[in-house]
Amino acid sequence: MIVVYASDLHGNKELYAELFELAEKRRAQAVIIGGDMLPMGGSFQYSLQEQKDFILSYLESKLSGFLAKARQATIYAMLGNDDWGASNAYLKNLEGQGILRLLHGRRYALGDRYDLIGYAHVPPTPFIIKDGERRDLRIDSTEQQRCTACCSLGEKIIVVDPRQHLVRMKSIEEELEELPTPREPHSAVYVMHSPPFGTNLDRLFDGRWIGSRAIRMFIENHQPYLTLHGHIHESSEISGRYWDRIGKTICINPGQSTEELYAVVFKLEDVSTTLEHTVFGPMVQEA
């Protein structure tokens, strides 16, 4: 099975066009979009409407057009921390039409052997949107932040106290325990918007690691076949690699750019010898 994976497209139509051109060219059977799908380029006041309009006026026709030409393909997608949670209602409409399959909290069979499971939430950030943020570990305290914190509620954007909001929610550590159980743990493929902490996949421009400790622990304990990540756009450039290993698990974050598509293509049955990045090339094994 040929898989094309990208994350953090942020409503960039040029990147979407490149993604589906790549998927069509490689005859992908699975196209996976790992979070932060939607735009946030206009006025914050109208950002929820902007995301709704993007789904209805662009994404629906773009995905449908691709599927009409690539009938072998299935599209899997989920929101990220820069997408309003309320936008999921419009993605569910696309799911109802058979255009895509939503990943967060779901499990899908990939062929006879593999399972695909999604998890969209990330540890707290300094950014405004809090729909997709959670405390990382269950023992974590919550820190106050300087900027206004907001969540979506139906068609509205509401201001929230970030401490109270995060305390009300289960932590990432707790939510990971509630994900669907794969048929065979070592054949599971997880799409997790946040990368695991302390790897090649979660480095900021200043070199700090900023990924999820809970996700790292989950990978260490369960040793899935493959994990796919995003969230930290620059990590592949800062660390020099878009992949890492945690035990036997291959972990990938292609990163993202506004100038050209950062995505990976691989054969699911043989990731380590077929993995290729659109910019950085094939996976180079350690000596």
N, C-alpha and C positions, 0 to 999 in steps of 0.2 A: 504493500500500500504506500503510495506516494503522498506525503504530507507537506503542506506549505503552512508555515506559522509566522505570524507577526503580531506585534502589540503596539499600543500607544500611537495609533494613527491620528487621533485627535481631530477627526473630521476633515483631514487634509485630502481633498479629492484627487490630487495628483498621486499621492501615495496609494490611495485605494485603487486607482487605475493601474498603477504599477503592480500592485499585489495580485489583481485578478488577471492581468496579462501574464504574469509569472505562473499563476496557477493553471491558466489555460495552456500555456506553452509546455509546462511540465506534466500536463494531464493529471493533476492532483486529484486524488480521491477524497481527501479531507483538507479543507481550508479552515484554519483555526485562528481566530482573532482574540487575543488574550487580555483585553481590557483597554480602557481609555479610548473608546471608539469615536466619541462625539466631539463637536467643536465647542470651544469656549473663547471665541475671538471677538465677540461683540460686547455690548453693554451687559454688565452683570445682572442688571434688573430684568433683562429679557433673555437671560442665558438658558433658562428652561425651555422657553418657546423656541429659541434657536436650535436646541438639540432636537426637539419634537419636529421642527420643520426639516432638519437635516435627514431625519429618519424617513419622513413621509415624502419629501420632494426629491431626495437623492438616493438614499441607501436602498430603499425598496426596489427602485427600478434598476439600480446598479447590480444588486445581488440577483435579481430575477433575470436580467440580461445575461449575466455570467452563467447561471444555471441552465439557461436555454441552449447555450453553446457547449457546456460541459456537463452533460447529463450524468456522468459517472461520479460527480462530486457532491459532497455534503458540506455545508458551511456550519461551523460551530462558533459561537461568540458569547462574550459576556462583557458587562460594564466594568469600569475601573473606578478609582477614587476621584478622578476628574470628571466623571459622568454623574449627573443627577440620578438618584435612585428612581425618581418618578418616571424617567425616560424608559425604564424597563417595560412599562405598560405598552409602549408603542412597539418595542421589540417583540413583545408577546403577540402582538397583532401579526407581525411578520412570521413568527413561529406558527401561528394558526393557519397561515397560508402555505406552510411547508417550505418557506424560503430559507429559514435557518433553524438551528437548534440551540437553545440557551444553555449555557454551561454551569453557571453558579449553582452549587448544591445538587447537581444532577450527575448521573452516570449513564454512559452510552457504550454499547459494544462497538469496538473497532475490529471488524472481522470476527473470527472464531476465538481468538486468543486474548486480545487486549481490551481493556476498559479505559474509557476517557472520563475523567472526573474534574469538575471545575470548582475553584474557590477564588472569589474576587477581592476580598477585603485586605487592607494593608494596615500596618501600625500607624499611630498618629503622625500627622504631618503638620507643618506650619501653614497649610493652605486652608481656604475658606470652607470648601465643601466637606461635610462630615458624614454623608450617607454611607460611604464605603470604608470608613475608618473604625478600627477596634483597638482596644488595649492588646498588646502583643501576648504577654504571659498573664495567666490568671492572677498572679501576685503583684502585677505592675500597678503602681499608683498613676494618677493622671495629673499632668502639669497644666497650668493655665497658659493660654497663648495670647499674644498681643492683638492679633487681627480678629475681626468678627468671624464667628463660626455660624454656619447655616446648614440646614437640612431641607429637603423637599418634602412637601406634604400635599399630595394631589397635584393641583395646578399651581400651588403656591410655594414660595421660598420663605422659610421662617428662620429667625435668629434663635440659636440655642446656646445654652451654657455648655461648653465643650466637656468640662469635667462631669457634670451631671449626665450629659448624653452618653459619654463613654462608660460611666459607672453602670448605667442601666443596661448596657449591651454585654453579652458574653464576650470573652476575650477570643482572639484568634486561636489560642491553644485549645479552648473549650469547643469552639465551632469546628475545628478540624476533627475532633473526636466524633462529631455528629455527621460527618460526610458519609455518603453511601459507601458501603463496603464492596471492594472489587471482588470479582470471582476468584482471582489469584493475585495476591498482593505484589508479587514480583513481575507481573505482567501489566501493572497499572500505569497509566499515563495521567499525570496530574497537570492541569493548567492552573497556576497560582499567580495572580497578578504581582504580588510582592515576591522578590527573590529571597533566597535564604541568606541569613546573616553570615558575614565573614568569608565571602567567596569572591570569585572573579566577576560575579554578576550584580553586586550591590555597591559598587564604588562610586562616590560622588566626585565632582571635579576637584575637590580639595583632598581626595584620597580616603575620606572616612567611609567606613562600612555602615550602611543604613538599612539593611534588610531585616527580615523577620527571624527572630530567634526561635519562635514557635514553629515556623515552617521548617527551619533547619532541623530542629529536634524531631519533627514528624518524619522528615526524610531519613534521618539517621535511624529512627526506630523501625520504620516500615520498609525501607529500601525498595521503593517502587522502581519500575523499569526506566522511567523517564519523567522529568518534570520540566515544564515550559513556563517561563516567567517574563516579566516586563518591568514597568514602573520607573526604573532608573535608566533614563535614556542614554546617558553618557558612559555607562559602566564598561561597555565593550571597548571603548576608546581608551579609558583610563587604565584599565587592567591589562589591556592587550589581548583579551580572549573573551569570546562570547559563550563559552561553555566551561563547565567544571564537573568534578565528580565528588559526590559525598558517598563514601563507600563504593558500592557497585552502581549507584544511581548516576546517570548522566543528567546534568541540569543545564538548561540553556536559557540565556536572555540575549536575543539579538540586538537589544538597544533600539534606538530610533533617531532619525534625523529629519529635519524639515526639507532637506535638499534632495535626498534620494532615499529609496526604500531600504530599510534594514529588515531583512526577513531571512528565514532559513528554510531549506528544502531537505528532506531526507526520506529514505525508505524505512518505514516503521520497523520492519523485521530486522534491520541491520543499521541502526543509527550510527554507530561508531565509525563505520567505513564509508557511509554515504552522506553524512551531514555536510552541508555547504551553506555558507552565508552569502547573501547577494553582494556584499561589499568586501568582506574579509576572506572569502574563499573557503576551501575545505577545512574540516577539522584536522588539526595536526596533532597526532598522538605524542604523548611524552616519550622521551628516550628511555 
